[in-house]
Structure formats: C-alpha cells, structure tokens
Amino acid sequence: MGQQSLIYSFVARGTVILAEYTEFTGNFTGVAEQCLQKLPSSNNKFTYNCDGHTFNYLVDNGFTYCVVAVESAGRQIPIAFLERIKEEFTKKYAGGKAATAAAQSLNREFGPKLKEQMQYCVDHPEEISKLAKVKAQVSEVKGVMMENIEKVLDRGEKIELLVDKTENLRSQAQDFRQQGTKIRRKMWFQNMKIKLIVLGILIALILIIVLSVCGGFHCDCHCARSVGMVLLTYFLGFTFFQI
C-alpha cells in the first residue's frame, strides 16, 4: 500500500473543522468540506466517490471524522483509520474543550495524531485486515446471540401462553365440577320429593283398603294391629327398595 493511499483527514464538530492534516494540495479538501455540510446528523458511516477518490465519514455524537483516500485503497483501511482516530479523539477530548473549540484551533494538538494514524494504517494493511476480520466475527457472534435471545423470548411467550391456557382449562374444570355437584344435589332433592309423594299415595291406598276390609273406622283392636303391621311392612319394604 503506497504512502498516498490516505491523503487528507479532519475532525469536525458539526460543520466546524477543529483539526485537519494533509501533505498534498488539491480540490479534495473543498469537496470533503462540501460533503460535510450535507451529511446527515445521525450516527453512521458514509462513503462518497469522486474523481478516483473516496470520501469516508464517521459521524458519532455530534463529531464527524473524515479521511480522503485513493479509490484503490478500498474501504477497509479508511474505515479502520476513522475508528482509531475517533477512539483517540474521544479519549483526549471527551467532555473537554472540543465541545467549544473554534475552527482549526486543535490543529497543533491533534494534527500530529491525524498524521500518525494515517501513516500507521497505510504501513500496516495486514494488521488492519486481521482486526477487521476479528470485528466481523464478533459482530456475527453478536448477531447469532441476539437471534437466539429473540427465539428464547418467543419460546417464553409461547410457554407463558400455554400456561395461561392451562390455567383457563383448570378453572373451567373446577367450575364444571361445582356445577355438577349443584345439579346432583338438585336432582337428589327432586327424587326424594317424588319418593315421598309416592310413599304418601301408597300409604293412603293401603289405609283405604284396610279400612274397607275392617268395616270403617269402628274396627276392633285385632284389625287395627293388622293394619299397623301391613303399613309397617310396606313402609319397610319401600325403604329397603330405595336403599
């Protein structure tokens, strides 16, 4: 990878460039600044192609990191530079004067860091490539973990739904048992009522028959005893039959 792969870089707060570095001259600085004015403010990475160069941007929490590279450099090295310079800038200025610094006021402090990181990324492409592969693998593992977690959550929701259905079935079964008990009790009372009515009718019929045989209410004791025995026999027989 040639030394001219990364030719210009800067750090900006919003659209105000705080520090920049380049060893070359050309209109790429103006193009990079024009793109900066039109960048979305959301945290993201953006790459634009123009005249054989790529203009790479990393927007993070109100600060924008930019590097201009020759198109043949690809995206891996420019993006690696942006991530490294963002980390270094954040460590140095987090919560500090970068929030209020004027345009170009950090050139002396941070310009050498831009140069150092540009040179490092150009001189160590193999290391940059290895780091990129490791990060890609980590991102893939995170994606699988998130997918597995979502599946577990979905399964948990299904289990919870199944438990709810089981509880509903248990409640319905209990209600059914209670209703069955009430119905059985009601039927028992109705059966007893019918039995008592039938028993009363039978006693009345027997009494009428016995009185007819004995000649009315003016019967002797022997006849009365006979009537009593008959009634008792029928009553016991009826009771035994019901049991």
FIKOLZA-1660 file (N, C-alpha, C; in steps of 0.1 Angstrom, whole numbers, plus 5000, padded with zeros to 4 digits):
% residues 243
   i   px   py   pz ch aa at
   1 5009 4988 5000  A  M  N
   1 5000 5000 5000  A  M CA
   1 5009 5012 5000  A  M  C
   2 5007 5021 4990  A  G  N
   2 5016 5033 4989  A  G CA
   2 5013 5044 5000  A  G  C
   3 5022 5053 5001  A  Q  N
   3 5020 5063 5012  A  Q CA
   3 5009 5073 5008  A  Q  C
   4 5005 5073 4996  A  Q  N
   4 4994 5083 4992  A  Q CA
   4 4980 5077 4993  A  Q  C
   5 4979 5065 4999  A  S  N
   5 4965 5059 4999  A  S CA
   5 4956 5068 5007  A  S  C
   6 4960 5073 5019  A  L  N
   6 4952 5083 5027  A  L CA
   6 4959 5096 5025  A  L  C
   7 4951 5106 5019  A  I  N
   7 4957 5118 5016  A  I CA
   7 4952 5130 5024  A  I  C
   8 4941 5129 5031  A  Y  N
   8 4936 5140 5038  A  Y CA
   8 4926 5135 5049  A  Y  C
   9 4927 5142 5061  A  S  N
   9 4918 5138 5072  A  S CA
   9 4915 5150 5080  A  S  C
  10 4903 5150 5087  A  F  N
  10 4900 5160 5096  A  F CA
  10 4890 5155 5107  A  F  C
  11 4889 5163 5117  A  V  N
  11 4878 5161 5128  A  V CA
  11 4870 5173 5129  A  V  C
  12 4857 5172 5129  A  A  N
  12 4848 5184 5129  A  A CA
  12 4838 5182 5140  A  A  C
  13 4833 5193 5145  A  R  N
  13 4822 5193 5154  A  R CA
  13 4810 5200 5147  A  R  C
  14 4800 5191 5143  A  G  N
  14 4790 5196 5134  A  G CA
  14 4797 5199 5120  A  G  C
  15 4796 5211 5116  A  T  N
  15 4803 5215 5103  A  T CA
  15 4815 5223 5105  A  T  C
  16 4820 5224 5118  A  V  N
  16 4832 5232 5121  A  V CA
  16 4844 5223 5122  A  V  C
  17 4853 5224 5113  A  I  N
  17 4865 5216 5113  A  I CA
  17 4875 5221 5124  A  I  C
  18 4878 5212 5134  A  L  N
  18 4886 5215 5145  A  L CA
  18 4901 5212 5142  A  L  C
  19 4904 5202 5135  A  A  N
  19 4917 5198 5132  A  A CA
  19 4918 5190 5119  A  A  C
  20 4929 5193 5111  A  E  N
  20 4930 5186 5098  A  E CA
  20 4944 5183 5095  A  E  C
  21 4947 5174 5086  A  Y  N
  21 4960 5172 5082  A  Y CA
  21 4961 5167 5068  A  Y  C
  22 4971 5172 5060  A  T  N
  22 4974 5167 5046  A  T CA
  22 4987 5171 5042  A  T  C
  23 4994 5163 5034  A  E  N
  23 5007 5167 5028  A  E CA
  23 5005 5171 5013  A  E  C
  24 4993 5171 5009  A  F  N
  24 4991 5173 4994  A  F CA
  24 4982 5185 4992  A  F  C
  25 4982 5189 4980  A  T  N
  25 4973 5200 4976  A  T CA
  25 4963 5195 4965  A  T  C
  26 4952 5201 4965  A  G  N
  26 4941 5197 4955  A  G CA
  26 4928 5202 4960  A  G  C
  27 4918 5199 4951  A  N  N
  27 4904 5204 4955  A  N CA
  27 4897 5194 4964  A  N  C
  28 4904 5183 4968  A  F  N
  28 4898 5173 4976  A  F CA
  28 4894 5179 4990  A  F  C
  29 4901 5189 4995  A  T  N
  29 4898 5195 5007  A  T CA
  29 4884 5202 5006  A  T  C
  30 4882 5209 4995  A  G  N
  30 4869 5216 4993  A  G CA
  30 4858 5207 4991  A  G  C
  31 4860 5196 4984  A  V  N
  31 4850 5186 4982  A  V CA
  31 4846 5179 4995  A  V  C
  32 4856 5176 5003  A  A  N
  32 4853 5170 5016  A  A CA
  32 4845 5179 5025  A  A  C
  33 4848 5192 5025  A  E  N
  33 4841 5202 5033  A  E CA
  33 4827 5203 5028  A  E  C
  34 4825 5203 5015  A  Q  N
  34 4811 5204 5009  A  Q CA
  34 4803 5192 5013  A  Q  C
  35 4809 5180 5013  A  C  N
  35 4801 5168 5017  A  C CA
  35 4798 5169 5032  A  C  C
  36 4807 5175 5040  A  L  N
  36 4804 5176 5054  A  L CA
  36 4792 5185 5057  A  L  C
  37 4790 5195 5049  A  Q  N
  37 4778 5204 5050  A  Q CA
  37 4765 5196 5048  A  Q  C
  38 4766 5185 5040  A  K  N
  38 4753 5178 5036  A  K CA
  38 4751 5165 5043  A  K  C
  39 4760 5162 5052  A  L  N
  39 4759 5149 5059  A  L CA
  39 4748 5149 5069  A  L  C
  40 4741 5137 5070  A  P  N
  40 4730 5135 5080  A  P CA
  40 4737 5136 5094  A  P  C
  41 4729 5140 5104  A  S  N
  41 4735 5142 5117  A  S CA
  41 4734 5129 5125  A  S  C
  42 4728 5119 5120  A  S  N
  42 4727 5106 5128  A  S CA
  42 4740 5099 5128  A  S  C
  43 4742 5091 5138  A  N  N
  43 4754 5083 5140  A  N CA
  43 4755 5073 5129  A  N  C
  44 4765 5073 5120  A  N  N
  44 4766 5063 5109  A  N CA
  44 4779 5065 5102  A  N  C
  45 4781 5057 5092  A  K  N
  45 4793 5058 5083  A  K CA
  45 4788 5060 5069  A  K  C
  46 4795 5069 5062  A  F  N
  46 4792 5073 5049  A  F CA
  46 4804 5073 5040  A  F  C
  47 4802 5069 5027  A  T  N
  47 4813 5070 5018  A  T CA
  47 4808 5075 5005  A  T  C
  48 4816 5085 4999  A  Y  N
  48 4812 5091 4986  A  Y CA
  48 4824 5089 4977  A  Y  C
  49 4821 5087 4964  A  N  N
  49 4832 5085 4954  A  N CA
  49 4832 5098 4945  A  N  C
  50 4844 5103 4942  A  C  N
  50 4845 5114 4933  A  C CA
  50 4860 5115 4927  A  C  C
  51 4861 5115 4914  A  D  N
  51 4873 5116 4907  A  D CA
  51 4884 5107 4912  A  D  C
  52 4881 5094 4914  A  G  N
  52 4891 5084 4917  A  G CA
  52 4894 5084 4932  A  G  C
  53 4887 5091 4940  A  H  N
  53 4889 5092 4955  A  H CA
  53 4876 5088 4962  A  H  C
  54 4878 5083 4974  A  T  N
  54 4867 5081 4983  A  T CA
  54 4867 5090 4995  A  T  C
  55 4856 5096 4998  A  F  N
  55 4854 5105 5009  A  F CA
  55 4846 5097 5020  A  F  C
  56 4854 5094 5030  A  N  N
  56 4848 5085 5041  A  N CA
  56 4845 5093 5054  A  N  C
  57 4833 5091 5059  A  Y  N
  57 4829 5098 5071  A  Y CA
  57 4824 5089 5082  A  Y  C
  58 4827 5093 5094  A  L  N
  58 4821 5086 5106  A  L CA
  58 4815 5096 5115  A  L  C
  59 4802 5096 5116  A  V  N
  59 4795 5106 5125  A  V CA
  59 4792 5099 5138  A  V  C
  60 4796 5105 5149  A  D  N
  60 4794 5099 5162  A  D CA
  60 4792 5110 5173  A  D  C
  61 4780 5111 5178  A  N  N
  61 4777 5120 5189  A  N CA
  61 4781 5135 5186  A  N  C
  62 4777 5139 5174  A  G  N
  62 4779 5153 5171  A  G CA
  62 4793 5157 5165  A  G  C
  63 4802 5147 5165  A  F  N
  63 4815 5149 5159  A  F CA
  63 4816 5140 5146  A  F  C
  64 4823 5146 5136  A  T  N
  64 4825 5139 5123  A  T CA
  64 4840 5137 5121  A  T  C
  65 4843 5125 5117  A  Y  N
  65 4857 5121 5114  A  Y CA
  65 4857 5118 5099  A  Y  C
  66 4867 5123 5092  A  C  N
  66 4868 5122 5078  A  C CA
  66 4882 5118 5073  A  C  C
  67 4882 5110 5063  A  V  N
  67 4895 5107 5056  A  V CA
  67 4892 5105 5041  A  V  C
  68 4901 5112 5033  A  V  N
  68 4900 5110 5019  A  V CA
  68 4911 5101 5014  A  V  C
  69 4907 5091 5006  A  A  N
  69 4916 5080 5002  A  A CA
  69 4915 5079 4987  A  A  C
  70 4926 5073 4981  A  V  N
  70 4925 5069 4967  A  V CA
  70 4916 5058 4966  A  V  C
  71 4909 5057 4955  A  E  N
  71 4898 5047 4954  A  E CA
  71 4904 5032 4955  A  E  C
  72 4916 5030 4950  A  S  N
  72 4922 5017 4951  A  S CA
  72 4925 5012 4965  A  S  C
  73 4924 5021 4975  A  A  N
  73 4927 5017 4989  A  A CA
  73 4915 5009 4994  A  A  C
  74 4904 5009 4988  A  G  N
  74 4892 5002 4992  A  G CA
  74 4885 5009 5004  A  G  C
  75 4878 5002 5012  A  R  N
  75 4871 5008 5024  A  R CA
  75 4877 5003 5037  A  R  C
  76 4883 4992 5037  A  Q  N
  76 4888 4986 5050  A  Q CA
  76 4897 4995 5057  A  Q  C
  77 4908 5000 5050  A  I  N
  77 4918 5009 5057  A  I CA
  77 4912 5022 5061  A  I  C
  78 4905 5029 5052  A  P  N
  78 4899 5042 5056  A  P CA
  78 4889 5041 5068  A  P  C
  79 4881 5030 5068  A  I  N
  79 4872 5029 5080  A  I CA
  79 4880 5025 5092  A  I  C
  80 4890 5017 5091  A  A  N
  80 4899 5014 5103  A  A CA
  80 4905 5027 5108  A  A  C
  81 4910 5036 5099  A  F  N
  81 4915 5048 5104  A  F CA
  81 4905 5057 5111  A  F  C
  82 4893 5058 5106  A  L  N
  82 4883 5066 5112  A  L CA
  82 4879 5061 5126  A  L  C
  83 4879 5048 5128  A  E  N
  83 4876 5042 5141  A  E CA
  83 4887 5044 5151  A  E  C
  84 4899 5043 5146  A  R  N
  84 4911 5046 5155  A  R CA
  84 4912 5060 5159  A  R  C
  85 4909 5069 5150  A  I  N
  85 4911 5083 5153  A  I CA
  85 4899 5088 5161  A  I  C
  86 4887 5082 5159  A  K  N
  86 4876 5085 5168  A  K CA
  86 4879 5081 5183  A  K  C
  87 4884 5069 5184  A  E  N
  87 4888 5065 5198  A  E CA
  87 4898 5074 5204  A  E  C
  88 4908 5078 5197  A  E  N
  88 4919 5086 5203  A  E CA
  88 4913 5100 5206  A  E  C
  89 4905 5106 5197  A  F  N
  89 4900 5119 5199  A  F CA
  89 4890 5119 5211  A  F  C
  90 4882 5109 5212  A  T  N
  90 4873 5108 5223  A  T CA
  90 4880 5107 5237  A  T  C
  91 4891 5099 5237  A  K  N
  91 4899 5098 5250  A  K CA
  91 4905 5111 5254  A  K  C
  92 4909 5118 5244  A  K  N
  92 4917 5131 5247  A  K CA
  92 4908 5142 5250  A  K  C
  93 4896 5143 5243  A  Y  N
  93 4888 5155 5245  A  Y CA
  93 4873 5152 5250  A  Y  C
  94 4870 5140 5254  A  A  N
  94 4857 5137 5259  A  A CA
  94 4853 5146 5271  A  A  C
  95 4843 5154 5269  A  G  N
  95 4838 5163 5280  A  G CA
  95 4847 5175 5281  A  G  C
  96 4857 5177 5272  A  G  N
  96 4866 5188 5273  A  G CA
  96 4864 5199 5263  A  G  C
  97 4875 5206 5259  A  K  N
  97 4874 5218 5251  A  K CA
  97 4869 5216 5237  A  K  C
  98 4869 5203 5232  A  A  N
  98 4864 5201 5219  A  A CA
  98 4850 5205 5217  A  A  C
  99 4842 5206 5228  A  A  N
  99 4828 5210 5227  A  A CA
  99 4826 5224 5224  A  A  C
 100 4836 5233 5227  A  T  N
 100 4835 5247 5224  A  T CA
 100 4847 5253 5216  A  T  C
 101 4856 5244 5211  A  A  N
 101 4868 5248 5204  A  A CA
 101 4864 5255 5191  A  A  C
 102 4872 5265 5187  A  A  N
 102 4870 5272 5175  A  A CA
 102 4875 5265 5163  A  A  C
 103 4872 5269 5151  A  A  N
 103 4876 5262 5139  A  A CA
 103 4892 5262 5138  A  A  C
 104 4898 5251 5135  A  Q  N
 104 4912 5249 5133  A  Q CA
 104 4920 5251 5146  A  Q  C
 105 4913 5253 5157  A  S  N
 105 4921 5255 5170  A  S CA
 105 4928 5243 5175  A  S  C
 106 4924 5231 5171  A  L  N
 106 4931 5219 5176  A  L CA
 106 4941 5214 5166  A  L  C
 107 4945 5221 5156  A  N  N
 107 4955 5216 5146  A  N CA
 107 4968 5213 5153  A  N  C
 108 4973 5222 5161  A  R  N
 108 4986 5219 5167  A  R CA
 108 4986 5207 5176  A  R  C
 109 4975 5205 5184  A  E  N
 109 4974 5194 5193  A  E CA
 109 4971 5181 5186  A  E  C
 110 4962 5181 5177  A  F  N
 110 4957 5169 5172  A  F CA
 110 4961 5166 5158  A  F  C
 111 4966 5176 5151  A  G  N
 111 4971 5174 5137  A  G CA
 111 4981 5163 5136  A  G  C
 112 4991 5163 5145  A  P  N
 112 5001 5152 5145  A  P CA
 112 4995 5138 5147  A  P  C
 113 4985 5137 5155  A  K  N
 113 4978 5124 5157  A  K CA
 113 4971 5119 5144  A  K  C
 114 4965 5129 5137  A  L  N
 114 4960 5125 5124  A  L CA
 114 4970 5119 5115  A  L  C
 115 4982 5126 5114  A  K  N
 115 4993 5122 5106  A  K CA
 115 4998 5108 5110  A  K  C
 116 4999 5106 5123  A  E  N
 116 5005 5094 5129  A  E CA
 116 4995 5082 5125  A  E  C
 117 4982 5084 5127  A  Q  N
 117 4973 5073 5124  A  Q CA
 117 4971 5070 5109  A  Q  C
 118 4972 5080 5101  A  M  N
 118 4972 5078 5087  A  M CA
 118 4984 5070 5082  A  M  C
 119 4995 5073 5088  A  Q  N
 119 5008 5066 5084  A  Q CA
 119 5007 5051 5089  A  Q  C
 120 5002 5050 5101  A  Y  N
 120 5001 5036 5107  A  Y CA
 120 4992 5027 5099  A  Y  C
 121 4980 5032 5095  A  C  N
 121 4971 5024 5087  A  C CA
 121 4976 5021 5073  A  C  C
 122 4984 5030 5067  A  V  N
 122 4990 5028 5054  A  V CA
 122 5001 5017 5055  A  V  C
 123 5009 5018 5066  A  D  N
 123 5020 5009 5067  A  D CA
 123 5017 4995 5073  A  D  C
 124 5005 4993 5078  A  H  N
 124 5001 4980 5084  A  H CA
 124 4988 4975 5079  A  H  C
 125 4987 4973 5066  A  P  N
 125 4974 4968 5060  A  P CA
 125 4971 4954 5064  A  P  C
 126 4981 4945 5066  A  E  N
 126 4977 4932 5071  A  E CA
 126 4971 4932 5085  A  E  C
 127 4977 4940 5094  A  E  N
 127 4972 4940 5107  A  E CA
 127 4958 4946 5107  A  E  C
 128 4956 4956 5099  A  I  N
 128 4942 4963 5098  A  I CA
 128 4932 4952 5093  A  I  C
 129 4937 4944 5083  A  S  N
 129 4928 4934 5077  A  S CA
 129 4924 4923 5088  A  S  C
 130 4934 4919 5096  A  K  N
 130 4931 4909 5106  A  K CA
 130 4921 4915 5116  A  K  C
 131 4924 4927 5121  A  L  N
 131 4915 4933 5130  A  L CA
 131 4900 4934 5125  A  L  C
 132 4900 4938 5112  A  A  N
 132 4886 4939 5106  A  A CA
 132 4879 4925 5105  A  A  C
 133 4887 4914 5103  A  K  N
 133 4881 4901 5103  A  K CA
 133 4876 4897 5117  A  K  C
 134 4884 4900 5127  A  V  N
 134 4880 4897 5141  A  V CA
 134 4867 4905 5144  A  V  C
 135 4867 4918 5141  A  K  N
 135 4855 4926 5144  A  K CA
 135 4843 4920 5137  A  K  C
 136 4845 4915 5124  A  A  N
 136 4834 4910 5117  A  A CA
 136 4829 4897 5123  A  A  C
 137 4838 4889 5128  A  Q  N
 137 4834 4876 5135  A  Q CA
 137 4826 4880 5148  A  Q  C
 138 4831 4890 5156  A  V  N
 138 4825 4894 5168  A  V CA
 138 4810 4899 5165  A  V  C
 139 4809 4907 5154  A  S  N
 139 4796 4912 5150  A  S CA
 139 4787 4900 5146  A  S  C
 140 4793 4890 5140  A  E  N
 140 4785 4878 5136  A  E CA
 140 4780 4871 5148  A  E  C
 141 4789 4869 5158  A  V  N
 141 4785 4862 5170  A  V CA
 141 4774 4869 5177  A  V  C
 142 4776 4883 5178  A  K  N
 142 4766 4891 5185  A  K CA
 142 4752 4889 5178  A  K  C
 143 4753 4889 5164  A  G  N
 143 4740 4887 5157  A  G CA
 143 4734 4874 5160  A  G  C
 144 4742 4863 5161  A  V  N
 144 4736 4850 5164  A  V CA
 144 4731 4850 5178  A  V  C
 145 4738 4856 5188  A  M  N
 145 4733 4857 5201  A  M CA
 145 4720 4864 5202  A  M  C
 146 4719 4875 5195  A  M  N
 146 4707 4883 5196  A  M CA
 146 4695 4875 5190  A  M  C
 147 4698 4867 5179  A  E  N
 147 4688 4859 5172  A  E CA
 147 4684 4848 5182  A  E  C
 148 4693 4842 5189  A  N  N
 148 4690 4831 5198  A  N CA
 148 4682 4837 5210  A  N  C
 149 4685 4849 5215  A  I  N
 149 4678 4855 5226  A  I CA
 149 4664 4858 5221  A  I  C
 150 4662 4863 5209  A  E  N
 150 4649 4865 5204  A  E CA
 150 4640 4852 5203  A  E  C
 151 4647 4842 5199  A  K  N
 151 4640 4829 5198  A  K CA
 151 4636 4824 5212  A  K  C
 152 4645 4826 5222  A  V  N
 152 4641 4822 5235  A  V CA
 152 4630 4830 5240  A  V  C
 153 4630 4843 5238  A  L  N
 153 4619 4852 5242  A  L CA
 153 4606 4847 5235  A  L  C
 154 4607 4844 5222  A  D  N
 154 4594 4840 5216  A  D CA
 154 4589 4827 5222  A  D  C
 155 4599 4817 5225  A  R  N
 155 4595 4805 5231  A  R CA
 155 4589 4807 5245  A  R  C
 156 4595 4817 5252  A  G  N
 156 4590 4820 5265  A  G CA
 156 4576 4826 5265  A  G  C
 157 4573 4834 5254  A  E  N
 157 4560 4839 5252  A  E CA
 157 4550 4827 5249  A  E  C
 158 4554 4818 5241  A  K  N
 158 4546 4806 5238  A  K CA
 158 4543 4798 5251  A  K  C
 159 4554 4796 5259  A  I  N
 159 4552 4788 5272  A  I CA
 159 4542 4796 5281  A  I  C
 160 4544 4809 5282  A  E  N
 160 4535 4817 5290  A  E CA
 160 4521 4816 5285  A  E  C
 161 4519 4816 5272  A  L  N
 161 4506 4814 5266  A  L CA
 161 4500 4801 5269  A  L  C
 162 4509 4790 5269  A  L  N
 162 4504 4777 5272  A  L CA
 162 4500 4776 5286  A  L  C
 163 4508 4782 5295  A  V  N
 163 4504 4782 5310  A  V CA
 163 4491 4789 5312  A  V  C
 164 4489 4800 5305  A  D  N
 164 4476 4807 5306  A  D CA
 164 4465 4798 5302  A  D  C
 165 4467 4791 5291  A  K  N
 165 4456 4782 5286  A  K CA
 165 4453 4771 5296  A  K  C
 166 4464 4766 5302  A  T  N
 166 4463 4755 5312  A  T CA
 166 4455 4760 5324  A  T  C
 167 4458 4772 5328  A  E  N
 167 4451 4778 5340  A  E CA
 167 4436 4780 5336  A  E  C
 168 4434 4784 5324  A  N  N
 168 4420 4786 5320  A  N CA
 168 4412 4772 5320  A  N  C
 169 4419 4762 5315  A  L  N
 169 4413 4748 5315  A  L CA
 169 4410 4743 5329  A  L  C
 170 4420 4746 5338  A  R  N
 170 4418 4742 5352  A  R CA
 170 4406 4749 5358  A  R  C
 171 4405 4762 5355  A  S  N
 171 4394 4770 5361  A  S CA
 171 4381 4765 5356  A  S  C
 172 4381 4762 5342  A  Q  N
 172 4368 4757 5336  A  Q CA
 172 4364 4743 5342  A  Q  C
 173 4374 4735 5345  A  A  N
 173 4372 4721 5351  A  A CA
 173 4366 4723 5365  A  A  C
 174 4371 4732 5372  A  Q  N
 174 4366 4734 5386  A  Q CA
 174 4352 4739 5386  A  Q  C
 175 4349 4749 5377  A  D  N
 175 4336 4754 5375  A  D CA
 175 4326 4743 5371  A  D  C
 176 4331 4734 5362  A  F  N
 176 4322 4723 5358  A  F CA
 176 4319 4713 5369  A  F  C
 177 4330 4710 5378  A  R  N
 177 4327 4702 5389  A  R CA
 177 4317 4708 5399  A  R  C
 178 4318 4721 5401  A  Q  N
 178 4309 4728 5410  A  Q CA
 178 4295 4727 5405  A  Q  C
 179 4294 4730 5392  A  Q  N
 179 4280 4729 5386  A  Q CA
 179 4275 4715 5387  A  Q  C
 180 4283 4705 5385  A  G  N
 180 4279 4691 5386  A  G CA
 180 4274 4687 5399  A  G  C
 181 4281 4692 5410  A  T  N
 181 4277 4690 5424  A  T CA
 181 4263 4696 5426  A  T  C
 182 4261 4708 5422  A  K  N
 182 4248 4715 5424  A  K CA
 182 4237 4708 5417  A  K  C
 183 4240 4703 5404  A  I  N
 183 4229 4696 5397  A  I CA
 183 4226 4683 5404  A  I  C
 184 4236 4675 5408  A  R  N
 184 4234 4663 5415  A  R CA
 184 4225 4665 5428  A  R  C
 185 4229 4676 5436  A  R  N
 185 4221 4679 5448  A  R CA
 185 4207 4682 5445  A  R  C
 186 4205 4690 5434  A  K  N
 186 4191 4693 5430  A  K CA
 186 4183 4681 5426  A  K  C
 187 4189 4672 5418  A  M  N
 187 4183 4660 5414  A  M CA
 187 4179 4651 5425  A  M  C
 188 4188 4651 5435  A  W  N
 188 4186 4642 5447  A  W CA
 188 4173 4647 5455  A  W  C
 189 4172 4661 5456  A  F  N
 189 4161 4666 5463  A  F CA
 189 4148 4663 5455  A  F  C
 190 4149 4665 5442  A  Q  N
 190 4137 4662 5434  A  Q CA
 190 4133 4647 5435  A  Q  C
 191 4143 4638 5435  A  N  N
 191 4139 4624 5436  A  N CA
 191 4133 4621 5450  A  N  C
 192 4138 4627 5460  A  M  N
 192 4133 4625 5474  A  M CA
 192 4118 4630 5474  A  M  C
 193 4116 4641 5468  A  K  N
 193 4103 4647 5468  A  K CA
 193 4093 4637 5461  A  K  C
 194 4097 4632 5450  A  I  N
 194 4089 4622 5443  A  I CA
 194 4086 4610 5451  A  I  C
 195 4097 4605 5457  A  K  N
 195 4096 4593 5466  A  K CA
 195 4086 4595 5477  A  K  C
 196 4087 4607 5484  A  L  N
 196 4078 4610 5495  A  L CA
 196 4063 4610 5490  A  L  C
 197 4062 4617 5478  A  I  N
 197 4048 4617 5473  A  I CA
 197 4043 4603 5470  A  I  C
 198 4051 4595 5464  A  V  N
 198 4047 4581 5461  A  V CA
 198 4044 4574 5473  A  V  C
 199 4053 4576 5484  A  L  N
 199 4051 4569 5496  A  L CA
 199 4037 4573 5503  A  L  C
 200 4034 4586 5502  A  G  N
 200 4022 4591 5508  A  G CA
 200 4010 4585 5501  A  G  C
 201 4011 4584 5487  A  I  N
 201 4000 4578 5480  A  I CA
 201 3998 4563 5483  A  I  C
 202 4009 4556 5485  A  L  N
 202 4008 4542 5488  A  L CA
 202 4002 4540 5502  A  L  C
 203 4006 4548 5511  A  I  N
 203 4000 4547 5525  A  I CA
 203 3985 4549 5525  A  I  C
 204 3982 4560 5517  A  A  N
 204 3967 4563 5516  A  A CA
 204 3960 4552 5510  A  A  C
 205 3965 4546 5500  A  L  N
 205 3958 4535 5493  A  L CA
 205 3957 4523 5502  A  L  C
 206 3968 4520 5509  A  I  N
 206 3967 4508 5519  A  I CA
 206 3957 4511 5530  A  I  C
 207 3957 4523 5535  A  L  N
 207 3948 4527 5546  A  L CA
 207 3933 4525 5541  A  L  C
 208 3931 4530 5529  A  I  N
 208 3917 4528 5523  A  I CA
 208 3913 4514 5522  A  I  C
 209 3922 4506 5517  A  I  N
 209 3919 4491 5515  A  I CA
 209 3917 4485 5529  A  I  C
 210 3926 4488 5538  A  V  N
 210 3924 4481 5552  A  V CA
 210 3911 4485 5558  A  V  C
 211 3908 4498 5558  A  L  N
 211 3896 4503 5564  A  L CA
 211 3883 4496 5557  A  L  C
 212 3884 4494 5544  A  S  N
 212 3873 4488 5537  A  S CA
 212 3872 4474 5542  A  S  C
 213 3883 4467 5544  A  V  N
 213 3882 4453 5549  A  V CA
 213 3877 4452 5563  A  V  C
 214 3881 4462 5572  A  C  N
 214 3878 4461 5586  A  C CA
 214 3864 4467 5589  A  C  C
 215 3858 4473 5579  A  G  N
 215 3844 4479 5581  A  G CA
 215 3845 4493 5586  A  G  C
 216 3854 4501 5582  A  G  N
 216 3854 4516 5586  A  G CA
 216 3863 4518 5598  A  G  C
 217 3861 4530 5604  A  F  N
 217 3869 4534 5615  A  F CA
 217 3866 4527 5628  A  F  C
 218 3854 4520 5629  A  H  N
 218 3850 4513 5641  A  H CA
 218 3854 4499 5640  A  H  C
 219 3867 4497 5639  A  C  N
 219 3872 4483 5638  A  C CA
 219 3878 4479 5652  A  C  C
 220 3879 4466 5654  A  D  N
 220 3885 4461 5667  A  D CA
 220 3900 4463 5667  A  D  C
 221 3905 4459 5679  A  C  N
 221 3920 4460 5681  A  C CA
 221 3928 4451 5672  A  C  C
 222 3922 4439 5670  A  H  N
 222 3929 4429 5661  A  H CA
 222 3931 4435 5647  A  H  C
 223 3920 4441 5643  A  C  N
 223 3920 4447 5629  A  C CA
 223 3930 4458 5628  A  C  C
 224 3930 4466 5639  A  A  N
 224 3940 4478 5639  A  A CA
 224 3954 4473 5639  A  A  C
 225 3957 4462 5647  A  R  N
 225 3970 4457 5647  A  R CA
 225 3974 4452 5633  A  R  C
 226 3964 4446 5627  A  S  N
 226 3967 4441 5613  A  S CA
 226 3970 4452 5604  A  S  C
 227 3963 4463 5605  A  V  N
 227 3965 4475 5597  A  V CA
 227 3979 4480 5599  A  V  C
 228 3983 4481 5612  A  G  N
 228 3996 4486 5616  A  G CA
 228 4007 4478 5610  A  G  C
 229 4006 4465 5611  A  M  N
 229 4016 4456 5606  A  M CA
 229 4017 4457 5591  A  M  C
 230 4006 4458 5585  A  V  N
 230 4006 4459 5570  A  V CA
 230 4014 4472 5566  A  V  C
 231 4010 4483 5573  A  L  N
 231 4016 4496 5570  A  L CA
 231 4031 4496 5572  A  L  C
 232 4035 4490 5584  A  L  N
 232 4049 4489 5587  A  L CA
 232 4056 4480 5577  A  L  C
 233 4050 4469 5573  A  T  N
 233 4056 4461 5563  A  T CA
 233 4059 4468 5550  A  T  C
 234 4049 4475 5545  A  Y  N
 234 4050 4483 5533  A  Y CA
 234 4060 4494 5534  A  Y  C
 235 4060 4500 5545  A  F  N
 235 4070 4511 5547  A  F CA
 235 4084 4506 5547  A  F  C
 236 4086 4495 5555  A  L  N
 236 4100 4489 5555  A  L CA
 236 4104 4484 5541  A  L  C
 237 4095 4478 5534  A  G  N
 237 4098 4473 5521  A  G CA
 237 4101 4485 5511  A  G  C
 238 4093 4495 5513  A  F  N
 238 4096 4507 5504  A  F CA
 238 4110 4513 5507  A  F  C
 239 4113 4514 5520  A  T  N
 239 4126 4520 5524  A  T CA
 239 4137 4511 5519  A  T  C
 240 4136 4498 5521  A  F  N
 240 4146 4489 5517  A  F CA
 240 4148 4489 5502  A  F  C
 241 4137 4491 5494  A  F  N
 241 4138 4492 5480  A  F CA
 241 4145 4504 5475  A  F  C
 242 4144 4515 5482  A  Q  N
 242 4150 4528 5479  A  Q CA
 242 4165 4527 5482  A  Q  C
 243 4168 4520 5493  A  I  N
 243 4183 4519 5496  A  I CA
 243 4190 4511 5486  A  I  C
% end
